[in-house]
Amino acid sequence: MLPVKATRDPAPSRLKYRLERLWLRPAIRISVRIGLPLAALALIGVAAATDPGVRQAVADRAQAGRDAIAAHPALRVDRIAVNAVSAELSAALAPVLDIPLPVSSMDLDLDDLYDRIAALEAVAAASVRIESGGTLKIQVEERTPAVLWRHDDGSMELLDASGRRVGGATGRADWPELPLIAGQGADRVTGEALALLRLALPLSDKVRGLVRVGERRWNLELTTDVVVMLPETGAQAALARALALNDADDLFARDISHVDMRDGRRPILRLKTPAVDMMRNLRNPEGERDA
Amino acid sequence: MSHVFEAQRAMRGRREAALRRGVVAVLDVGTSKIACLILRFAPDGDEGDRRPTRHGLTHGAFRVIGAATTRSRGVRAGAITAMDETERAIRTAVQAAQKMAGVRVDHVIASFGGGSPRSYGLSGEVRVENGEVSELDVGHALAACDVPDYGHGREALHALPVNFTLDSRTGLRDPRGQIGARLAVDMHLLTVDAATVHNLLQCFRRCDLELAGLTIAPYAAGISALVEDEQELGAACIDIGGGTTGISIFAKRHMIYADAVPMGGHHLTSDICQGLHMPMPAAERIKTLNGGVLATGADDRDLIEIPSAFEGSERDRQQISRSELIGVMRPRMEEILEEVRDRLDASGFEYLQGQRVVLTGGSAQVPGLEELAARILGRQVRVGKPLRVQGLPQAATGPSFAAAVGLALHASAPQDECWDFEMPSDRVGARRVRRAIRWFRENW
């Protein structure tokens, strides 16, 4: 009689035997026991991170938390205090400081604000800080215009003593108290120009301005159409000498067009045409024309 | 004999690889059970400085970390008859041992009981080339042995140089470095059925195992069951297994003869089964629990209850006396021992110094066998248990595990075999060159 149910073979099947032996390999064991859970975790992490809904939710939560902190009254800024500045600078600052109040100090980018204020031409130095009591305090140091610089095309700029641009100017008449300089490269040597002009202060009513020639030396132009040509080096000494000549001999009132001080040994004068004729007559009273 | 050399050298290479890896399995494929031990060589800590050398490790430098036994299937008289069944049994044993050890084994050293081993004594003689015996001279002497025609379907399993003679001095264990003119060697060549070996190989291949060594069970049993004095002076180990009874004779620490009788414990069981009319499992059980070979007066009154073939019906309960059982078992045991005696006589065992006989194997546990064997063999007989090795479970210390334990000892300290010596180049030279050329062609 055959048994109803075949007795189970106690031997492992070949597949089971092979799997068992595979499982006894340390590399396989470790990779399954540690590598597989890690891989699953990484997979879940990647899937969550790439899901736009999850990302949106995370971003929303983060934003909400930040907003909750930013809404704290201690962080609120509801006043902007600017130290006293000129009307022009106030007008220039107005678009920069156009911040809707009240604002949380967490939303204020002070560095950016500072950069934008410092980038204004009329501002020499600035400090931006938030003070207690919700005040945004802005300290601005204004640049003061020292000279008016006329370009060849007739447009004008205001420069401060160091030659930095302060702003544009529409006409000479708006700034009657400022001296005038002209010529290319004049802004790089404003210091020297100012020194020369200070030296020429005694005849200030007659000074028209300084002209930079060839980006290397100055000409002092007077309202009497006299041009004092100054050397590249020792311009101040040369000017002092010319002024001394003027004091002694009333040089600039004479019929000359140029006083050339470039030669250090002696000044050279260029006469106007009538004066040349007169000189010739004085030398030749007979009126002879040299052949 | 060259291809045998190649195969054996490949096996030796694998064995060394296994020793270097430190884990190897030994597998005793018997007729009644398959035992698998997993050994770890040079275990961490105390014996870390004992590295494997060319000849393996010294005795005892290993530890058994896994052991498993399973009922053998598909094996008859020590040879595989049903490959599938045997493969399953091997898988069971190996898997259980691996589970216990917690490591994976790839290399296995195996022994088997069958294959009708046959021993040949060979001798060769050469002139020593340079006055001093070198390893090459030993190789020459071994190569000079005239190999008998051992038949087409047989394979050389062991070729042990057992004795060296230098000029007139004999009994040298290692002639290397000695001065002499003529070197003679006695070699013990053991052949087995090629089909048996190939079947076993195929079986291991199907289990994804690599064979790193192969011996016959009586040799392995002798290594573990004989104590050193017995191995030195001469003793016979009789491994009475399930389907075969193996005989191995040792002298001077070498196996000098091996044989097998295709009878064993299973024949006792089938005799009980037929003679006393009971099912096979019951017969096996009664043989194990109540068996014996020497009857005394008390045995007539010792009644044994036999479970009926028709289960459940209370009426036909049978009882036999123990002397009846002994009456069935004894003739068969006598037959086996007489066969063994004939083989021993044929081998020239009586010329050895010591003539002790050690019985081992599962069937050696039958009570009274010692006296019976002493009477039949006419020699001192004892029942040998295998040597104690580290980490062996208590259940695996009985005589039935002699072959498995001996295999472990053999793996840790293998004896020099003929193929461990360099073959003279005139025998293998052409082959070597051809192999070198082939290697170049394949790799460049």
Interface residues (C-beta under 8 A of the other chain):
Chain A: D9 P10 A11 P12 R14 Y17 R18 E20 R21 L24 R25
Chain B: T70 R88 A89 R91 T92 V94 Q95 Q98 K99 G102 V103 R104 R206 C207 D208
